[in-house]
């Protein structure tokens, strides 16, 4: 792995930048970091340039003053990603994949900077905003993390992040996931939860997206289930100008890149090859 550090408006951010060839950008979910994509990074770098940032506050990236209190909006995370591409001098449109929160950021990137996105991969994510109860739960977790002084309140998510088969047969995935969550700071948890609680409902904007799209979802995903993904995939396809495909990943819940890495890697690679006409 090759970590690179850069600054956006005085905030230090980190990313992995490995391999050579057409670029693929991988955006992690909450409350994780770029290492959730380790299997994909290792496999894809032989044919692509793989860029996997630690989003603002996560992993080795920092927060700005006030981020924890005010929350970091999905558009702010997206602006960081575009700034990263500028810093790396990548001007060509990229293939961008985002899992869960990374998917929320992906929507903002493609809607605000459509010329920068060649192909979009929403992975185990949603297009709708939170309803009242889950929105309140986000604010509650943010407050609990700040009171605890660590990310421990987010550990309650683990049973819903992984499929039952993974938890029973592949306990090492849960161990790795738990360790990743525990590495994040209280301030990062608060900043992201407050930002996600306020995110917009983008369903009414999806028909404006003209980038080709590959929608990935775990068969056992209870957070963003397959039926919901099929609904927003239909909205994506309404423009008639783009190609929208759906891949359901067997033996996986919400964390498909970790639970069935080979299947997710194969889907991303095939989609990227088509996007880049390889």
DOMI-400277 format. One record per residue (C-alpha): residue in one letter; chain; x, y, z. Coordinates in nm, 3 decimals. Layout:
REM residues N
<atom a, A, <X, Y, Z>>
...
REM end
This chain:
REM residues 278
<atom x, A, <0.000, 0.000, 0.000>>
<atom x, A, <0.115, 0.355, -0.070>>
<atom x, A, <-0.031, 0.622, 0.155>>
<atom x, A, <-0.035, 0.981, 0.034>>
<atom x, A, <-0.121, 1.289, 0.240>>
<atom x, A, <-0.268, 1.613, 0.107>>
<atom x, A, <-0.444, 1.922, 0.239>>
<atom x, A, <-0.787, 2.065, 0.166>>
<atom x, A, <-0.836, 2.413, 0.308>>
<atom x, A, <-0.583, 2.337, 0.579>>
<atom x, A, <-0.726, 1.994, 0.669>>
<atom x, A, <-0.491, 1.697, 0.630>>
<atom x, A, <-0.645, 1.405, 0.445>>
<atom x, A, <-0.497, 1.065, 0.358>>
<atom x, A, <-0.548, 0.817, 0.077>>
<atom x, A, <-0.404, 0.501, -0.069>>
<atom x, A, <-0.287, 0.543, -0.428>>
<atom x, A, <-0.161, 0.224, -0.590>>
<atom x, A, <-0.132, 0.061, -0.931>>
<atom x, A, <-0.139, 0.216, -1.274>>
<atom x, A, <-0.395, 0.247, -1.546>>
<atom x, A, <-0.744, 0.397, -1.555>>
<atom x, A, <-0.849, 0.528, -1.211>>
<atom x, A, <-1.097, 0.368, -0.976>>
<atom x, A, <-1.194, 0.560, -0.660>>
<atom x, A, <-1.324, 0.362, -0.361>>
<atom x, A, <-1.518, 0.543, -0.084>>
<atom x, A, <-1.563, 0.361, 0.246>>
<atom x, A, <-1.868, 0.346, 0.468>>
<atom x, A, <-1.938, 0.455, 0.826>>
<atom x, A, <-1.773, 0.417, 1.076>>
<atom x, A, <-1.483, 0.265, 0.884>>
<atom x, A, <-1.180, 0.365, 0.675>>
<atom x, A, <-1.020, 0.274, 0.344>>
<atom x, A, <-0.899, -0.065, 0.474>>
<atom x, A, <-1.248, -0.210, 0.427>>
<atom x, A, <-1.148, -0.217, 0.057>>
<atom x, A, <-0.815, -0.399, 0.113>>
<atom x, A, <-0.913, -0.703, -0.094>>
<atom x, A, <-1.029, -0.486, -0.385>>
<atom x, A, <-0.722, -0.261, -0.366>>
<atom x, A, <-0.491, -0.562, -0.380>>
<atom x, A, <-0.672, -0.726, -0.672>>
<atom x, A, <-0.756, -0.422, -0.887>>
<atom x, A, <-0.417, -0.250, -0.880>>
<atom x, A, <-0.273, -0.486, -1.139>>
<atom x, A, <-0.494, -0.328, -1.407>>
<atom x, A, <-0.612, 0.002, -1.259>>
<atom x, A, <-0.490, 0.295, -1.054>>
<atom x, A, <-0.681, 0.247, -0.729>>
<atom x, A, <-0.742, 0.550, -0.508>>
<atom x, A, <-0.898, 0.482, -0.168>>
<atom x, A, <-0.919, 0.785, 0.062>>
<atom x, A, <-0.978, 0.795, 0.433>>
<atom x, A, <-1.273, 1.031, 0.436>>
<atom x, A, <-1.249, 1.345, 0.648>>
<atom x, A, <-1.184, 1.239, 1.010>>
<atom x, A, <-1.159, 0.866, 0.943>>
<atom x, A, <-0.840, 0.660, 0.946>>
<atom x, A, <-0.542, 0.891, 0.905>>
<atom x, A, <-0.747, 1.190, 0.788>>
<atom x, A, <-0.824, 1.486, 1.013>>
<atom x, A, <-1.132, 1.692, 1.087>>
<atom x, A, <-1.161, 2.069, 1.067>>
<atom x, A, <-1.249, 2.275, 1.372>>
<atom x, A, <-1.622, 2.256, 1.429>>
<atom x, A, <-1.680, 1.943, 1.219>>
<atom x, A, <-1.777, 1.728, 1.516>>
<atom x, A, <-2.023, 1.984, 1.650>>
<atom x, A, <-2.172, 2.093, 1.319>>
<atom x, A, <-2.151, 1.767, 1.126>>
<atom x, A, <-1.985, 1.705, 0.790>>
<atom x, A, <-2.231, 1.714, 0.502>>
<atom x, A, <-2.216, 1.462, 0.222>>
<atom x, A, <-2.140, 1.747, -0.017>>
<atom x, A, <-1.833, 1.840, 0.194>>
<atom x, A, <-1.698, 1.485, 0.179>>
<atom x, A, <-1.765, 1.487, -0.197>>
<atom x, A, <-1.577, 1.816, -0.238>>
<atom x, A, <-1.283, 1.657, -0.056>>
<atom x, A, <-1.284, 1.372, -0.309>>
<atom x, A, <-1.286, 1.611, -0.603>>
<atom x, A, <-1.003, 1.809, -0.439>>
<atom x, A, <-0.810, 1.481, -0.407>>
<atom x, A, <-0.851, 1.412, -0.779>>
<atom x, A, <-0.731, 1.764, -0.855>>
<atom x, A, <-0.429, 1.718, -0.628>>
<atom x, A, <-0.348, 1.389, -0.798>>
<atom x, A, <-0.385, 1.569, -1.134>>
<atom x, A, <-0.654, 1.329, -1.249>>
<atom x, A, <-0.866, 1.531, -1.489>>
<atom x, A, <-1.023, 1.244, -1.680>>
<atom x, A, <-1.362, 1.115, -1.559>>
<atom x, A, <-1.323, 0.830, -1.309>>
<atom x, A, <-1.509, 0.520, -1.198>>
<atom x, A, <-1.624, 0.587, -0.843>>
<atom x, A, <-1.757, 0.326, -0.598>>
<atom x, A, <-1.908, 0.412, -0.262>>
<atom x, A, <-2.040, 0.181, 0.007>>
<atom x, A, <-2.321, 0.298, 0.235>>
<atom x, A, <-2.213, 0.649, 0.347>>
<atom x, A, <-1.964, 0.637, 0.061>>
<atom x, A, <-2.263, 0.592, -0.167>>
<atom x, A, <-2.429, 0.905, -0.024>>
<atom x, A, <-2.107, 1.090, -0.105>>
<atom x, A, <-2.104, 0.937, -0.452>>
<atom x, A, <-2.449, 1.081, -0.527>>
<atom x, A, <-2.324, 1.429, -0.436>>
<atom x, A, <-2.010, 1.389, -0.644>>
<atom x, A, <-2.190, 1.282, -0.960>>
<atom x, A, <-2.472, 1.535, -0.920>>
<atom x, A, <-2.240, 1.830, -0.850>>
<atom x, A, <-1.946, 1.735, -1.072>>
<atom x, A, <-2.095, 1.510, -1.342>>
<atom x, A, <-1.803, 1.574, -1.575>>
<atom x, A, <-1.568, 1.406, -1.326>>
<atom x, A, <-1.755, 1.073, -1.302>>
<atom x, A, <-1.744, 0.820, -1.586>>
<atom x, A, <-1.904, 0.535, -1.397>>
<atom x, A, <-2.084, 0.520, -1.062>>
<atom x, A, <-2.103, 0.217, -0.832>>
<atom x, A, <-2.357, 0.264, -0.550>>
<atom x, A, <-2.282, -0.026, -0.316>>
<atom x, A, <-2.514, -0.125, -0.030>>
<atom x, A, <-2.643, 0.231, -0.002>>
<atom x, A, <-2.963, 0.434, -0.014>>
<atom x, A, <-3.098, 0.728, -0.210>>
<atom x, A, <-3.367, 0.829, 0.040>>
<atom x, A, <-3.304, 1.054, 0.339>>
<atom x, A, <-3.356, 0.923, 0.691>>
<atom x, A, <-3.701, 0.902, 0.839>>
<atom x, A, <-3.755, 1.073, 1.175>>
<atom x, A, <-3.664, 0.777, 1.397>>
<atom x, A, <-3.333, 0.680, 1.233>>
<atom x, A, <-3.241, 1.049, 1.206>>
<atom x, A, <-3.292, 1.088, 1.581>>
<atom x, A, <-3.086, 0.774, 1.639>>
<atom x, A, <-2.795, 0.930, 1.448>>
<atom x, A, <-2.797, 1.239, 1.668>>
<atom x, A, <-2.819, 1.016, 1.975>>
<atom x, A, <-2.514, 0.812, 1.867>>
<atom x, A, <-2.322, 1.132, 1.797>>
<atom x, A, <-2.391, 1.255, 2.150>>
<atom x, A, <-2.311, 0.913, 2.301>>
<atom x, A, <-1.976, 0.897, 2.122>>
<atom x, A, <-1.878, 1.242, 2.242>>
<atom x, A, <-1.977, 1.152, 2.598>>
<atom x, A, <-1.783, 0.823, 2.581>>
<atom x, A, <-1.482, 0.988, 2.423>>
<atom x, A, <-1.447, 0.704, 2.172>>
<atom x, A, <-1.631, 0.519, 1.896>>
<atom x, A, <-1.772, 0.243, 2.119>>
<atom x, A, <-2.138, 0.348, 2.071>>
<atom x, A, <-2.100, 0.260, 1.701>>
<atom x, A, <-2.015, -0.103, 1.780>>
<atom x, A, <-2.387, -0.168, 1.823>>
<atom x, A, <-2.410, -0.157, 1.443>>
<atom x, A, <-2.206, -0.474, 1.385>>
<atom x, A, <-2.491, -0.731, 1.392>>
<atom x, A, <-2.672, -0.535, 1.120>>
<atom x, A, <-2.360, -0.474, 0.912>>
<atom x, A, <-2.284, -0.840, 0.855>>
<atom x, A, <-2.495, -1.123, 0.720>>
<atom x, A, <-2.583, -1.414, 0.946>>
<atom x, A, <-2.373, -1.650, 0.735>>
<atom x, A, <-2.067, -1.427, 0.772>>
<atom x, A, <-2.104, -1.402, 1.148>>
<atom x, A, <-2.143, -1.778, 1.181>>
<atom x, A, <-1.885, -1.906, 0.933>>
<atom x, A, <-1.634, -1.622, 0.890>>
<atom x, A, <-1.577, -1.470, 1.236>>
<atom x, A, <-1.251, -1.313, 1.121>>
<atom x, A, <-1.454, -1.062, 0.918>>
<atom x, A, <-1.632, -0.945, 1.232>>
<atom x, A, <-1.300, -0.919, 1.416>>
<atom x, A, <-1.156, -0.699, 1.141>>
<atom x, A, <-1.471, -0.487, 1.126>>
<atom x, A, <-1.474, -0.434, 1.503>>
<atom x, A, <-1.109, -0.329, 1.503>>
<atom x, A, <-1.175, -0.081, 1.222>>
<atom x, A, <-1.464, 0.079, 1.410>>
<atom x, A, <-1.263, 0.100, 1.731>>
<atom x, A, <-0.988, 0.292, 1.549>>
<atom x, A, <-1.217, 0.584, 1.472>>
<atom x, A, <-1.249, 0.882, 1.706>>
<atom x, A, <-1.555, 1.006, 1.890>>
<atom x, A, <-1.538, 1.333, 1.697>>
<atom x, A, <-1.536, 1.148, 1.365>>
<atom x, A, <-1.842, 0.943, 1.462>>
<atom x, A, <-2.026, 1.258, 1.569>>
<atom x, A, <-1.930, 1.455, 1.257>>
<atom x, A, <-2.044, 1.183, 1.018>>
<atom x, A, <-2.365, 1.092, 1.200>>
<atom x, A, <-2.474, 1.454, 1.220>>
<atom x, A, <-2.393, 1.498, 0.853>>
<atom x, A, <-2.580, 1.186, 0.745>>
<atom x, A, <-2.882, 1.282, 0.956>>
<atom x, A, <-2.916, 1.601, 0.751>>
<atom x, A, <-2.847, 1.453, 0.409>>
<atom x, A, <-3.090, 1.520, 0.127>>
<atom x, A, <-3.324, 1.276, -0.042>>
<atom x, A, <-3.174, 1.241, -0.391>>
<atom x, A, <-3.434, 1.011, -0.543>>
<atom x, A, <-3.588, 1.297, -0.740>>
<atom x, A, <-3.250, 1.377, -0.896>>
<atom x, A, <-3.135, 1.032, -1.004>>
<atom x, A, <-3.287, 1.055, -1.350>>
<atom x, A, <-3.047, 1.343, -1.421>>
<atom x, A, <-2.742, 1.118, -1.375>>
<atom x, A, <-2.602, 1.014, -1.712>>
<atom x, A, <-2.299, 0.818, -1.592>>
<atom x, A, <-2.321, 0.442, -1.638>>
<atom x, A, <-2.405, 0.278, -1.306>>
<atom x, A, <-2.346, -0.056, -1.139>>
<atom x, A, <-2.559, -0.114, -0.830>>
<atom x, A, <-2.419, -0.372, -0.586>>
<atom x, A, <-2.603, -0.513, -0.285>>
<atom x, A, <-2.567, -0.805, -0.048>>
<atom x, A, <-2.849, -1.057, -0.060>>
<atom x, A, <-2.866, -1.048, 0.323>>
<atom x, A, <-2.836, -0.668, 0.356>>
<atom x, A, <-3.094, -0.548, 0.612>>
<atom x, A, <-2.978, -0.184, 0.618>>
<atom x, A, <-3.016, -0.115, 0.246>>
<atom x, A, <-3.194, -0.428, 0.121>>
<atom x, A, <-3.200, -0.548, -0.239>>
<atom x, A, <-3.559, -0.435, -0.295>>
<atom x, A, <-3.467, -0.075, -0.212>>
<atom x, A, <-3.165, -0.088, -0.442>>
<atom x, A, <-3.382, -0.210, -0.729>>
<atom x, A, <-3.613, 0.087, -0.671>>
<atom x, A, <-3.342, 0.349, -0.705>>
<atom x, A, <-3.180, 0.159, -0.992>>
<atom x, A, <-3.506, 0.207, -1.183>>
<atom x, A, <-3.487, 0.581, -1.115>>
<atom x, A, <-3.127, 0.588, -1.240>>
<atom x, A, <-3.232, 0.419, -1.561>>
<atom x, A, <-3.513, 0.667, -1.636>>
<atom x, A, <-3.285, 0.910, -1.815>>
<atom x, A, <-3.243, 0.653, -2.090>>
<atom x, A, <-2.892, 0.781, -2.156>>
<atom x, A, <-2.704, 0.553, -1.919>>
<atom x, A, <-2.647, 0.184, -1.865>>
<atom x, A, <-2.761, 0.064, -1.521>>
<atom x, A, <-2.677, -0.281, -1.397>>
<atom x, A, <-2.754, -0.461, -1.072>>
<atom x, A, <-2.544, -0.729, -0.903>>
<atom x, A, <-2.672, -0.908, -0.594>>
<atom x, A, <-2.385, -1.055, -0.391>>
<atom x, A, <-2.445, -1.395, -0.236>>
<atom x, A, <-2.319, -1.486, 0.113>>
<atom x, A, <-2.311, -1.121, 0.221>>
<atom x, A, <-2.500, -0.858, 0.415>>
<atom x, A, <-2.422, -0.485, 0.417>>
<atom x, A, <-2.042, -0.521, 0.404>>
<atom x, A, <-2.020, -0.696, 0.068>>
<atom x, A, <-1.655, -0.597, -0.009>>
<atom x, A, <-1.543, -0.769, 0.310>>
<atom x, A, <-1.794, -1.055, 0.319>>
<atom x, A, <-1.760, -1.173, -0.042>>
<atom x, A, <-1.457, -0.982, -0.171>>
<atom x, A, <-1.400, -1.192, -0.483>>
<atom x, A, <-1.753, -1.136, -0.614>>
<atom x, A, <-1.743, -0.761, -0.548>>
<atom x, A, <-1.397, -0.725, -0.704>>
<atom x, A, <-1.506, -0.915, -1.014>>
<atom x, A, <-1.815, -0.696, -1.054>>
<atom x, A, <-1.617, -0.371, -1.015>>
<atom x, A, <-1.343, -0.487, -1.253>>
<atom x, A, <-1.588, -0.592, -1.526>>
<atom x, A, <-1.779, -0.264, -1.497>>
<atom x, A, <-1.462, -0.053, -1.502>>
<atom x, A, <-1.329, -0.238, -1.807>>
<atom x, A, <-1.650, -0.157, -1.992>>
<atom x, A, <-1.649, 0.208, -1.877>>
<atom x, A, <-1.292, 0.249, -2.002>>
<atom x, A, <-1.344, 0.039, -2.315>>
<atom x, A, <-1.067, -0.201, -2.215>>
REM end
